[in-house]
Amino acid sequence: MSPREYSMHIDALMRSLAALLAVGGALAISPASAQNRPFVVAHRGGALLLPENTLPAFDNALRLGVDMLEFDMVMTADNQLVITHDTSVNPSFCTANGVAPGPVRAMKLADVLKFDCGSTHRAIYPTQKPVPGTPMPTADAFLARYAKANVMFFGETKMPKPGEGSVDPVAFAKKVDALVRKYGLEGRYILQSFDWRTIDAMHEVNPRIRTCLLGVWREKADYLELARAHHATCLLLRLQDADAAEVKRLRAAGVQVFSDVVDDEAGWRAYLARGDDAIFTNDPAGLTAFLHRTASAR
């Protein structure tokens, strides 16, 4: 699929999706800080609603009024970034005629774009609506589409697993930095990763891009010291990792605290009570409605 064919395909797909959803409204939001509530983060665009990590999901998330789009990036054999969670194409929900699934790092972009990742879904997302013919978006196309929307970006670097090839962390950071600069997003982009080599690399490449450490519970270390050691401005902490007092301490020191992914009201209520800066969810419609109800009850 050529870039022009890809663009035409996406445009047609978006028109079909608009008819499916029948949802109006501009792709713009008010900052969460102005509303005195946590940021609503659409995990993979809202994977319980529409195909994960795809433009239909991200479009829908913006229509719902989310504050931040969360997504994953993997590098192809020809050094292009595509938005997908799995470092190998997952045949359980991504299929293509004539192209065998395999490590994304071993495939060229033209082949990756042939996969339909919208006709079916993972078993863990049973309420997801299909959007047949939906490809993985490139990071470039994704950022180009939403650069002018009033939304923040929370992108995760996904490094190849053993046996899938390799990516230099600095090269990955430079690729992300180039796209962020291209669309003028330095103030609205946070780089996240379980692989802290890319976090450290980004600080060297462009310290103006904020970073967030994932998986900090693996380290037996003071969270604030850990954040400072890696120049991170954000930590993702599960409920069992930190109480409200620890969250308050971190925030007072200038470190934002984001929740783990949570899709039920009990979890949303717990993270809200803990004082988190942002709440991750696969159900941005549910979380947005919950926060509106909570605000109205005050």
Secondary structure, 3 states (H helix, E strand, C coil): CCHHHHHHHHHHHHHHHHHHHCCCCCCCCCCHHHHCCCEEEEHHHCCCCCCCCCHHHHHHHHHHCCCEEEEEEEECCCCCEEECCCCECCCCCCECCCCCCCEHHHCCHHHHCCCECCCCCCCCCCCCCCCCCCCCCEHHHHHHHHCCCCCEEEEEECCCCCCCCCCCHHHHHHHHHHHHHHCCCCCCEEEEECCHHHHHHHHHHCCCCEEEECCHHHCCCCHHHHHHHCCCCEEECCCCCCCHHHHHHHHHCCCEEEEEECCCHHHHHHHHHHCCCEEEECCHHHHHHHHHHHHHHC
